[in-house]
Amino acid sequence: MSSSGKSIVDLAERRAFREDVITGLTSTPRTLPCKYFYDARGAELFQKICELPEYYITRTELGILRLRGAEIAAALGPDIELIGLGTGAGTKTRILLEELRSPRVYVPIDISKEQLANSSARFRKTFPSLEVLPVAADYLEPFELPLPRKISARSVVYFPGSTIGNFEPAAAVEFMERLVDLAGEGGGLLIGVDLQKDRRIIEAAYNDSAGVTAEFNLNLLDRINGEVGADFRLTDWEHRAVYNENAGRIEMYLVSGTDQTVHMEDRQFHFPAGEKILTEHSYKHTPEGFAVLARKAGFDFQKLWTDDARLFGVFYFTVA
């Protein structure tokens, strides 16, 4: 019974993946959703990216949490329910939970089931008094929160890692409006935001010298081949990331290295040499600009913690 149910779920997920790929490859310009980066191989490669010398984002955010963790915990308050969106392996969350005073419930929500199961098991072992209620879901889609046994003082949504940058500004406001509902009355939002800075620092972070980000980007095509039955030749594609200064965002592409046709079931997609598929964009915000977006969504700004070079910011908002 359970294995049959799993097959149905997997089939539905694969069908959704296929439809999203077709929609992206038939659009102008062509795109692929960045949420599909994170299969098991993609998650492993992203962990490697986070350790690269050029990739300042994770290292800087971790530094802020370690240095300012007690202040952040004091702002969030005691006895809270922490709702983590896309928290991955949970390294940042663990630092935060160690500083929080008597946290009651932790609800990690992640699309990667395997990573979610592994991190939840670790959290239950590390924090035996904490009720851990994992939810395997795409947090961009509607989902239901589990009902905890423990009563908390209030809910705080935790959204680390600058993923909010993947949203267009209007879409970021719309998404944060959902987070207002998720946090509820008296709730809060703790969110990581990559800040605007010299373009050379940004472009180096997405074009690392070891080529790990390129491998991560190309893995998306490999996943499409394996799960949807396409015949992308990875050697005919190259990774490219450029900072669009006017838009204030990094843009990550897969670029066709030759004139080619890719087949997927009964469909075919022609790519002339040089055509680009946008796989991700990430906005870099000013502190003032991001506070305005959050206010439009229904949050009141409370506090910003940043590093000395102001590369990255951890913002705390409360529901207005």
N, C-alpha and C positions, 0 to 999 in steps of 0.2 A: 504493500500500500504506500509506504513512505517513498520507496524508490520510484514508483510510478508517478507520484506527486512531484518528485524532483525532476523527472524527465519532462513533465508538462511545463514546469516553471522554466527549465532550461530551454525548451523549445520556444516558449513565448519570448524569452530574453533574446534568443538568437534571431527570431523573426523581427523583433524590434530593432536589433542591431542592423540587420539586412536592410530594413526600410530606411533607417537613418543614413546608412551608407549610400543607398540609391538616391535619396533626397539630396544629400550633399553633393554627389557627383553629377547630378543633373541640374544643379543650381548655377547661377552666374554671379560672382566668381565661384569656383568650386571650393567646397569645404568638407571637412570631416569633423565630427564632434570630439572635442578633447576629452570628454568623460570616458571614452573608450580606450584611452591610453593604458588604463590600469587593469589589465589582466595580470596574471601571476608574474609573467616576465616583465611587463611594464612597471609593476610595483617594485620589483627587484632593481630595475634600472634606475627608477626615480630615487630609491634609497642611495644608490651610488652617486647620482647627480648631487644629492644633498651634501655629500662629503667632498665634492670637488672644490679646489681653492677658488675658482672663479665664481662659484655659486654662493654668493653672500647671503641669500635670503634666509635659508634655514639656520645657518650659523648665527646670523645676526638676531633672528627672532629668539633662538634658544638663549643667546647671551642676555637679551632683555629679560626673559623669564627668570633666568638664574639670578640676575642682579636685582631685579625689581619684583620678584615673586611675592615677597611678604607684603609689599605695598598693594600689588594687584589683588592678593587674597583678602586684604583688609577692605578694599573697595567693594569686592564681591559680597563679603559678609559670611557669617557662619550658617551651617545647616542647610546648604543649598542643594538643589538638583542641578547637575551640570549636564547639558545636552550638547554632545560633541558632533559636529558635522565634518565628515571626511577627515577624521583625525588619524587615519592610517595606523602606523605601528604604535602610536600613542606616547612617543617620547616627550613631547611638549605637555601633553595632558598629565603625565606622571609628575612632572616638575610642578605643575599647577596644583594638583591634588595633594602633594606633599606639603604645600604651603597653606592650603585651605583649612579652616577650622571646622572640624566635624562635618565634612560633606556627607550627605545622606545617600544620594543616588547619582549614578553616572549612566547616561544613555548614549553610547556611541552609535552613530549612524554612518554606514559606509557601504559603498557599492561592491567592494571586494570581500566576498564572504569568507574566504580562507584567512585573509589578514585580520578580519573582524573577529573570527573565532579564536585565533591565536592571541590577539591583544587582550580580548576579554578574559581569557583564561589567566593571563599574566596579571591583569588588574585584580581579579578575585583573589589571587594568591598574595599579591603585594598589599592590598587593602581589604583584609578579611571582613571588616565591619561595613564596607561600602556595598550597597546593592547595585550590581552591574547588570544592565538590561540592554544587550545589543540589538540593533535593528539593521538587518541587511536590506538596504533600500537605496535607490537613487534619490538623494535629498532634493533634487531639482523637481521631482515628481511628488504628488500627494502621498503621504504615508501616515500611519497611525502611531502615536506614541504609546508604549506599553504603560500599564497602570502599576505604579510602584507600590510596594507594601509599606514603605517608610514615608512618613510625612515630612516634607521639606519646607523651609521658610519661604522660598521662592525659587524660580527657575532662571538659570543663566545659560544662554546659548553661547557655545564656544566654537568659533570658526577661524582656526589658525591657518597659516601658510599662504596668505595673500591670494587665495582662490577667488576672492571677490573681484579681483582684477580681470578675470575671464569674462565678466559681464560688461555689456555696453552700459554706460551710465544710467540710462532710463530703465534698463533691465535690472541693474543693481538696486535701484530704488524699489522696483516691484518685488524683487527677491527679499529685500530687507523688510518690506511690508509683511511678508509671510513670517519672517522671524519675529516680528512684533507679536503676531498671533501665537507663535510657538512659545515665546517667553511668557506671554500672558501678563496680566496686571501685576505691577510691582516687579516685573522681571527685568533682565538685563541682557546685553550683548557684548561679549569680549571678542574682538576680531582683529586679525592680522592684516596689515595693509602695506604693500610695497610703495615707497615714496619716490617722487620724481628726483632725478639726479643726473649726473654726467652720462651721456649716451654710451660712452666707451665702457663704463662699468656695467651697464645693463646688457649691451650686446655681447660682452665677454661672458657673462653669466649664462647666456643661451647658445653660445658657440664655443663650448669648452675645447681646449686643446687636445684632450684625450678622446674626443669624439663620442662621449657617452650620451649626450643629448641628441646627437644625430642617430645613434642606435635606438634610443628611446622613441624618437619620431618615426623612424622606419619600421619599428616593431608594430606600429599601428597597421601598416600594410600587410605585414606578416600575419597579424591576427585576422585581418579581413580574408586573406588567402585561406587560413585554416578553418575559420568558423563560417564563412559565407561562400567559399568555393571560388574565389577570384584567382587570377593568375598574374598578379603584380610581380615583375622581376625587380627585386630590391636593388640590384646593381644598376638599374636604369633610372634610379631616383636619388636625389641628393637633398640633404637638409640645409635650410637657410633660415636665419633669424635676423630681422632688421628692426631698429627702433624708429617708429613713425613719430617724429618730434611734434608735428602739428596736432596729431590725435592724442599724443601722450601715452603711447602704448607700444610694446614689443609685439611683432607679428612673426609667427613661426610657420614656415611653409615646407612642403615637399615639392621639389621641382623636377619636372620630367627632363631627363638628360638626353632623350632621343625622341624622334617621332614614333609613337607606339600606340597600339590598341590593346586595351585590357578587357578580358572577358569575365563575366560573372553570371553563371547560369545561362539564361537565354538573352542576356544583355551584353552590350559591348560599349566601351567608352574610349573615344579617341583622344589622345593627348599629343599635341605638337611639341617639339622640343622647346623647352623654356617655360611651358605652362606650369602654373603654380596651383597647388591645393593648400588652402589655409587650414592648418590643423589647430592652431591656438593663437589667441591674442590676449595680452595681459596689460591692462591699464595700470599706470603708475600715477598715484594721486598726490596732491598737496594735502597737508593736514586740514587746511581750511576748506578746501573743495570737498574732501570726503565727509567732513562734519556736516556740510550743507546737504549732501546726498542722504545721509542718515536721518537728518532732521525732516526731510521731505517724506521719508518712510514712516516717521512716527517715533523716532528715538531722540532723546536729549543727550547731548555730549556731557560726559563727566570727567574723563581723564585720558591723557595720551602719554604713553611711555615710549621712548625711542633711544637709540644708541647715540653715542657722541657725534658720529658723522651724519646722523639723521638719514640713514639709508632705509630704515624700516620703522613702522609704527605699530604698536599694540594699543588699540582704542577701546575704551569702555564707555558704553552708552546704557541708559536706562529707558524703559518704555515711558513715553510722554504721558 
